[in-house]
Amino acid sequence: MEEVDVEPAITNIPAASAGTHLGFAWGPGDILVYETLYKASGAIGSGCPCIHEVRKDEDIYSPILRKLFNESHHIFVGLQTIGEDLPSKNKKPQFVSISKNYRSVIRACMEELQQVAVSSKVADVATQYGNQVSILLAIELIWNLCEVLFIDAAPAGSLLLHLLDWVRLHKADVDEKAREVLQSESPAEHHDYWNVVVSYVLQGRLEEARQMLVKQATLQPAARSMYKLMDTLLSKMPFYNPGGTQTLTEFDVKWRHWHEEVDRCLQDNSFASNKHLEVICKILVGDEDTLLEHKDLLSTWYHFLVTRLLFCHPTVKPTELHYYAQSCLTMFLDSRSVPEPLDSILLAAFEFDIHQVIKDCSIALNNWWFVAHLTDLLDHCKLLQSHNLHFGSNLREFLLLEYASGLFTHHSLWQLAVDYFDHCPEFGRVYLELQIERVPLDTERKALKVLRICEQRQMSEQVRSICKIMAMRALRNNRLGSALSWSIRAKDAAFATLISEKFLQDYCARGTFSDLDLIDNLGPAMLLSDRLTFLGKYREFHKLYGEKRSGEAAKLLLSLMTAKIAPRSFWMTLLTDALPLLEQKEVIFSADQTHELMFCLEELTSLNTTAPGADGPMQDEDTELTKVELLRLALARNLARAIVKEGTVEA
Amino acid sequence: MFVARSIAADHKDLIHDVSYDFHGRRMATCSSDQSVKTHSGSVWRVTWAHPEFGQVLASCSFDRTAAVWEEIVGESNDKQRGLSHWIKRTTLVDSRTSVTDVKFAPKHMGLMLTTCSADGVVRIYEAPDVMNLSQWSLQHEISCKLSCSCISWNPSSSRAHPPMFAVGSDDSNVTYGGKVQIYEYNENTRKYAKAETLMTVTDAVHDIAFAPNLGRSFHVLAIATKDVRIFKLVPMRKESTSTGPTKFEVQIVAQFDNHNSQVWRVSWNITSTLLASSGDDGCVRLWKANYMDNWKCTGILKGDGSPLSGSSGQPTAMSTVVGSSVHTSQNALNGMSAGRYFFPPLDLPRAGTRYGHLLPPSSLIEHCDAEPIQPQQQPLPHRHSSRALLPLPEAEGQ
């Protein structure tokens, strides 16, 4: 089969067409295009300062097609989990049922679209939905045929029955016409009466044809025997019963007998007096010219093919199909020169050229949904390998990645895409990593959702990055608590230090802590950075002090300095915090502890004198000195009291 | 493909560059605005830093400088976008000629900014404190000998790949040899050293772009020169004792002259499944590889000759643009051109009409056709291509 030549699709941009350049910028799901002028030496020019946003896939914005994406996603995920252990023979019914599920989703979507299209008052919308319906119809038609030929892989005998079902399903206008005829006052005289009867026969719906014929027979008592004969012929036509005991050969013999009988009736002009019955008889005998005279009722070459097989080759083997398909196409389309893309696709299917089917569908249909899901299913059926050793899972993954990437550009459908990427062994993970980073983190909730997806997949770099982005944003917006909790999640020590520093600065400035809940419940996260540890411990000191647990508070305060947890710059604050504890009536700091406090103070003051001016502006020096004096006094008094007290107790 | 909407940018003059932020929510544009009639001062390019570093932009200009901008949110807790504003954090003045490209290094390297200039020098700056963007230290100055026009970092964060960038030259003298050089960081010397020169690219190079690595061992580089070229750089096995830069086996993957003449820009989409290029034919062309790695043009974006004028364009789109000039205050100081910054409207476009390609085979559609429906030309910006844009799996052996 000849390759369909793919010319690149041209998209017109409302911009000047000559003399300028088009600049562009990629976005996550679209491309921005603008008029510009590239020149090495710089540009003068007055272009249009307009930027055009070009999107690739508009289907994903359709609210109805959204259901198609959602529901097929469930089916897809189910398909991926079908046990590998089952021998492939046993899986066939499962694959067929999955295929049917996909098709019923398409049908449901199609019907909904159809309703909207019909009820819409806006012509544009109606056209748009109508077009989507016609594409879904084609998709379903192709899918159904692929199901019959590739997935179900019906053998000779059953094959024709499946094909008949396929044609009946997609040529359902007979039923509507029949209803119209039957509801009329005199059905037998309705102008569509014979059309309906012939259509039934063409589809092999002989029971229904007979019921229609009865209405005519009662009107023409003179021709009763002729009608009776036709009725007998119709009722006697054998159909293969795959579940029955009859072998295909037995059926073939029986069918030939019946065929000869019909042929005899035609030869001895049994129906010569009634042209309608004669036409039906000719159809039953498979007369090609008569069939082709009913092109309007057949409407498509593949209906013609199936009808021709029904009345000429009911035991057609799958391998023979392509021959009949090709000849039927040629016979049926003689007036039309070029087959439509749909014709080529169906023909390729009849030729069992799966690869060509997928390829042509990719070209002809403006969406990846169909090819991705069908190819995935065919790959699970192990059909791609046997047809083409070089492709197979490669092709499956290629198409799934394309489809999922499209979904990812949508503000909510991207979540479905995650599962598709999960089932692409080669590049799925990298694609997910690249795409999920680009999901806009509009809210904390959305960020948590994205984060969870990354965490479940151990995508540590993305987890870190998301937390970092959120922490940075919170910090820029002066939401320190949120910034701290995000940087703890990101395990970003440097950032946690920076934010702890801000908390402490805030405390020094205002005398209170914000986000107490968070700081009080840091737990082991406190160990992420030294400064964070200090922040947590310092807050703990305030808590103990507030709860009047002075002894513990004093011990903690001292340890913050002696264990070098507190930054040197904060020591004066800590010592000042010790003042009220020193002034209590009760002795809280022991003699040893007081010694240590004094040592800290001296260390601090000696440092300050060696590096003058390093700590605060000049005007603060006086207050600073007073503070030191006060501390020294308080410490000395406390030491005295502590020695006395300790001596008393031991004595 | 279809034009979902058109947005009137707050520029009075030609747009030189547009850059989408990381999440595709905002765009930065730069221009040589009406106020500046001379060439000097045109802002060539604008680029966003990774959001891990906050909302940070860098721009480079003909005025020999590059600038770093930061968005500041107002003190109040009111999160209204309008309250934020952009301030210029620093101006990098080391170049003595026009700064032709500016790019942030991959985020795993920290907040690093690279510029290249017409005098052939690549400069790598680092912000040691991400909270203080007014301090940038010049870490590396690499002389490329040829006038530089473009630079691209290899985005791979794999430990197997040391930091690496490619620089292109628009020097049109063919006798100067290869116009694309690859530099790689050497851990031992702590310097960048030339790893490779693409000797086959002898014409002026206007743009260059590394593809996302996708976990592969090799790198893919697209080049805009007199045609579009895609190269594969396969690192050769290194001797364990060798301390020199990696050597690469350079393979050309594809070469397209469909733009007829000069190609000015090349750029990859997020997953590097599509390469876009812009050239003298006035079109943007989209290139795609099928699963057998055969590259093909799958789409063309071209002007239809009906430019929307700035004022009469899209009133709806314009009204949603929250204009806020970025460079305004600085313009007064240095008389240089302006970049503008604005937020595109966030509402989604409604899906457009699509034309069916297949015969409606059943009754359902006949129903539909019975309705008296006239397909109508939709007003702008909902323009549609009636063709499917789908790249195609090639048949074997073709």
Interface residues (C-beta under 8 A of the other chain):
Chain A: E3 V6 E7 P8 A9 I10 T11 N12 I13 P14 A15 A16 S17 A18 G19 T20 H21 L22 G23 F24 A25 W26 G27 P28 G29 D30 I31 L32 V33 Y34 E35 T36 L37 Y38 A40 S41 G42 A43 I44 G45 S46 G47 C48 P49 C50 I51 H52 E53 V54 R55 K56 E58 D59 Y61 S62 M110 E111 Q114 A117 V118 A123 D124 A126 T127 Q128 G130 N131 Q132 V133 S134 I135 L137 A138 L141 H170 K171 A172 D173 E176 S299 T300 E340 P341 L342 H355 Q356 I358 K359 S362 I363 A364 L365 N366 W368 N388 H390 F391 N394 L395 E397 F398 L401 E402 S405 H411 F427 R429 V430 Y431 L434 Q435 E437 R438 V439 P440 L441 E461 S465 K468 I469 M472 R473 R476 N477 N478 L498
Chain B: M1 F2 V3 A4 R5 S6 I7 A8 A9 D10 H11 K12 D13 L14 I15 H16 D17 V18 S19 Y20 F22 H23 G24 R25 M27 T29 S31 S32 K37 H39 S40 S42 H50 P51 E52 F53 G54 Q55 F62 E71 I72 V73 E75 N77 K79 S98 K107 M131 S149 S157 D170 A204 H206 P212 L214 G215 Q262 W264 R265 S267 W268 N269 I270 T271 T273 A276 S278 G279 D280 G282 C283 V284 R285 L286 N290 Y291 M292 K296 C297 T298 G299 I300 L301 K302 G303 D304 G305 S306 P307 L308 S309 G310 G313 Q314 P344 L348 P349 R350 A351 G352 T353 R354 Y355 G356 H357 L358 L359 P360 P361 S362 S363 L364 I365 E366 H367 C368 D369 E371 I373 Q374 P375 Q376 Q378 L380 P381 R383 S385 R387 A388 L389 L390 P391 L392 P393 A395 E396 Q398
